[in-house]
Amino acid sequence: MNVKYSDSKLQSLPFMNVNLDLDERVEDLLSRLTLAEKFKLSSGKLMWHTKPIRRLGVKSFTMYDGPHGVRPDAMGEIKSTYFPSVICRASTWDSKLSYEFGKSVAEEVREVGAHMLLAPGINIQRTPMNGRTFEYQSEDPYLNKVLAVATVKGIQSQKVAACVKHYICNNQETNRLTVNSEVSERALQEIYYPAFKATVQEADAWSFMTCYNKVNGIYGSENYNLLREILMKKWGFRGFTVSDWNATAYTNTAECVKAGLSLEMPTAKKYSKKNMKNSFNEKKFTIDEINENIRRLLRVMFLVGLFDDEETLPKGSRNTPEHQELARNIAEDGIVLLKNKGGLLPLNIENVKKIAVIGPNKNFRLGGDILSGGGSSVNYPPYEITPLEGLRDKCKNKVEIIEDPSIADITVIFAGLNHNHGMDSEGEDKEEFGLPLEQVKLIKETTQKNSNTIVVLISGSPIEMEDWIELVPSVVEAWYGGMEAGTAIANVLFGDVNPSGKLTMTFPRKLSDSPAHSSKRSYPGNDKVFYDEGIFVGYRHFDTKNIDPLFPFGHGLSYTNFTYENLTINKEKMREDDTIKVSVGITNTGKIMGKEVVQLYIQDVESSIERPPKELKGFKKISLKSGQMETVVFELNKDDLSFYNPIENSWVVEKGKFKILIGSSSRDIRLEGKLEYS
Ligand code: BGC
């Protein structure tokens, strides 16, 4: 069995034959592996690699972080494009940009010789205090799903595996390694599963990363129900699972194998040779079970071309002007204009003489430094344009940049957070909901000196603003905008780019308004964190409880105006297999070109169990010139009206009335229509 092949003999083995069917190649290779080799393939080495099986020409499969760019080494020797943080990309509400991001970052993965990107992270933003909020997309399952599918498709278009993480209910960093997320089946089905499921069913994701935490009492890496039953059997996942780095720490070898964990990373622990052997000899798992896990891993190795002639694979590219331009486009389209009283923005470069640029984040460099840089999502860009540099460049020879607000026409304060521990960072949650006190003081003092003060937030999660928001006319959420952030911000402030980003997460007025913060057991919990809010996450909670948020889900202003009219629904009644067409005319009635995110929500008017007053079921981002009109069309079917019934343990749609709500945000509904399911 343990034959050592010559190179030419190896080339003639069936699994090396590119003309053979993928599954035949996989089965052939699997049949040639010894049990010891299967054990060897089950765990990683040197942080980012699998172990090669030289005898059979199985090379190392290499995987790197992360969600904002590829990081092949911890020291930053190898530079790569630093894209905007995930929350910024999501705030574009533009699935094309997510696809392009996925494709471009995968080109960089290819270029550095790797096979898998440890992204996208798609955990639901359950609380604004989660240290990794900036790495995730949304509080809403529908938006999360659309963007996740596009990202995975983009990544895999380059024959690079996406690794969808962290499966599942890894919604906080406090006690992340051990906490037990206690969550109801209905909340899993309606809120937490949909995006993960869609990456399997709509994008054929090649890999899933298991979470550190327990879900309803069982760790993610040994959770038979989550992995084998739901992911593999129910959803039809054909890829392989990999543990989060050391997420197997408190698990059991055989339980992980049986649950379907293919690969333990970063090194062998529960899957060490000894543990595997003993466990197997004691008949704690079967040959079929280990075969199934390895089969899945091999299949992806074939898919990424590990056995193919390098010449035939996409070459990839890194740090190209195209990637940098994409990073800037995402940053520009993800910036959210939160408030703009009196139309202070955009600034007119011809009229402004002096701008005071102040605040702790004006010189902020976001990339680099893995330890104080937000954790695993960090990468090292070849350059980075800070907010101040972006403004300097824009103002060159036209506007003087100074530091004293009292003699300036306009003051821009770059406030916000950073990736230090206790802020937007991995491994710990945020310590405070508000800005650091010295920043609040700075804002207050500055507005006394200059009423034309704009606050630009560089941050990755909702922040409390109650004690200063009324003092400033304009507030811009610029997120962590990647290597081109400074240029993107300057373009938005001066109107070269009309802002079109919309919030993917509700900004509460105070933390206690937020659904996970009703008690200590629901956040941060202790050994257990109880998801007591159930399906009422994000705006579903604010709407149900009638709480006024600071800025609602879907909110984001523009420098132009859009009118919504002529809502038409092509049928009044929907039956089982019908697809309903909903159309609405959007006109740009302002003076400049702009982009609008048209949002469709449904409301179940009569329901046997409680449902949220509004659920997002469609959105379209359109670009309109001044005066231009476009008809936006949405399609709805019965799935869009359904909910998960925990009594029947299934998705159901009940006969009766529904409302269709079309708006510019979840709290700015412009048109309402009716539909009946019969
Ligand atoms: C993070 C993952 C990351 C992995 C490898 C873990 O701590 O949770 O998101 O991909 O490390 O760096």
Residues whose N, C-alpha, C, O or C-beta is under 5 A from the ligand:
A	BS01	BGC	D65 L118 D244 W245 S376
